[in-house]
Amino acid sequence: VLTEGSVLGRGAFSRVCEATEASTGRRYALKRMAKAAVLQCPEHVFCEQRITKNVSHPFCVRQYASFQDARHLYLLLDLMPGGDLMDVLVAEAKVVRPRVATTRAHRAFSCLAPRRKMLRGMQEPLARFYVACVVLALCALKAAHGLRLAPGGAAPGAPDASRANRMHLERLVQGR
């Protein structure tokens, strides 16, 4: 028996809350998706279910169960109390206002250059760590599912500008 706790987040057609198993006290994330909303994009939901059910890696969320009632589909997943990678990226982003030289005069007298609002991301050592984590997670997904790693923006039938990148990433994953 699961007891629902506080809401952890909301997605396009889902809500994730903390859930505790009554008999063991173990905590999970319970993702609830409205069936009516899932009908708009069922392949994404079933792909997520298939992948999370069959992967076991410290950098990937694991699914322990899936079930449904009359109106919702549910996935019982690893709880990530510290948040996910997107939470880290948002937390590390800082708004800065550096002076940006836009003219020759500004380049000569940078103290007169206008300030521009920009986002600064995480420091390089932390970025390297997270990139390594993502690569290891992708390797695990590829091994578990035989996935081809390609950018999400690659359109079927379009000239494949990303082919070299995909081949390089596949060689990287295979260790060649």
C-alpha positions, 0 to 999 in steps of 0.5 A: 500500500502506498501513501501519497505525500507532497507534490514534487513537480508537474509536467506537460500531462503528469504530476509527480508526488512523493509516495511511501510504501506503508510496510517498509517505509521506503520512499518513491516518486509516483508519477500520475498521468491522465489517460486523456492527456496521454492519448495525445502522445502515447509513444512518449509515455510507453517509451518512458515506461519501457526504458525506466523499467529495463534500466538499472544504473545509478545515473538513471531513474528506475521504475519499480511498478506501473499500474492504472485506474479508470482515469490515470496511468501511474509509474512508481520510480526512484525518488531523487530528493535532491532533484534531477539534472535540470534542477541542478542546471537551474540552480547553477545559472546566474544572471550577470550583467557584464559590459559588452563592447558593441562598437569600436569606441566601446572596445577602446573604453570598455568601461563605457560599454553598455551592460547586457543581461546574460546567463552564466552556467556552472563552473567547468569542473562541475560541468565536466562531472555532469557531462561524464554522468550523462555520457555514462547514463547514455552508455547504460541506456544504449547497452540496455536497449540498443539505442541509437544516440542522435540529437532530438532535432534530427528530422526523418528524411531530412539531410543528416547534418548530425550523422558525423556527430552521431557516429562519433558519439557511437564510437565514444560509447563503444570505446573506439 
